[in-house]
Amino acid sequence: MSKQGRQSETVTKSPSDVVRGLYEALSKGDIPGVLARLAPEVVVDEPGQLPYGGVHRGRDVFVRSVLGAMMGYAEVAVTGTEVFEGPAGVIGTLAGTLTAHSSGEKYSLTMVEVYQVEDGTVREIDVYVKNPHELAAFYARAEAGAR
């Protein structure tokens, strides 16, 4: 094996690289890629006003409760992400458009997320949205139209 090959095997990803990879997988709808970047015991804290709000523990619960609810009523198109690493963790911003399956209504979404990354996986995510009540109302309309 070449010296270069050995070096690439030992290079560890920075916490910001892990979050960038998570956003890339999410933007592609690559759920296995999302799971690969989450610790099995990941804790995700979503705003309580949302239909999938609250504290979710474990990556399977996150996929079922958060992503399942988000994608169950709307198509999610990620339009932009930014990642900043600092002493308090990794801060990510995600912009996107939600399109209700039932009505075609569109909702512009911007989230700020605070990540704690250890050993190459995301351990905690605190999620913040500017207008959680408006987002909850969008999901209520999308759900009502789906009935």
Rosetta blueprint (number, residue, H / E / L):
1 M L
2 S L
3 K H
4 Q H
5 G H
6 R H
7 Q H
8 S H
9 E H
10 T H
11 V L
12 T L
13 K L
14 S L
15 P H
16 S H
17 D H
18 V H
19 V H
20 R H
21 G H
22 L H
23 Y H
24 E H
25 A H
26 L H
27 S H
28 K H
29 G L
30 D L
31 I H
32 P H
33 G H
34 V H
35 L H
36 A H
37 R L
38 L E
39 A E
40 P E
41 E E
42 V E
43 V E
44 V E
45 D E
46 E E
47 P L
48 G L
49 Q L
50 L L
51 P L
52 Y L
53 G L
54 G E
55 V E
56 H E
57 R E
58 G L
59 R H
60 D H
61 V H
62 F H
63 V H
64 R H
65 S H
66 V H
67 L H
68 G H
69 A H
70 M H
71 M H
72 G H
73 Y H
74 A E
75 E E
76 V E
77 A E
78 V E
79 T E
80 G E
81 T E
82 E E
83 V E
84 F E
85 E E
86 G E
87 P L
88 A L
89 G E
90 V E
91 I E
92 G E
93 T E
94 L E
95 A E
96 G E
97 T E
98 L E
99 T E
100 A E
101 H L
102 S L
103 S L
104 G L
105 E L
106 K E
107 Y E
108 S E
109 L E
110 T E
111 M E
112 V E
113 E E
114 V E
115 Y E
116 Q E
117 V E
118 E E
119 D L
120 G L
121 T E
122 V E
123 R E
124 E E
125 I E
126 D E
127 V E
128 Y E
129 V E
130 K L
131 N L
132 P H
133 H H
134 E H
135 L H
136 A H
137 A H
138 F H
139 Y H
140 A H
141 R H
142 A H
143 E H
144 A H
145 G H
146 A H
147 R L
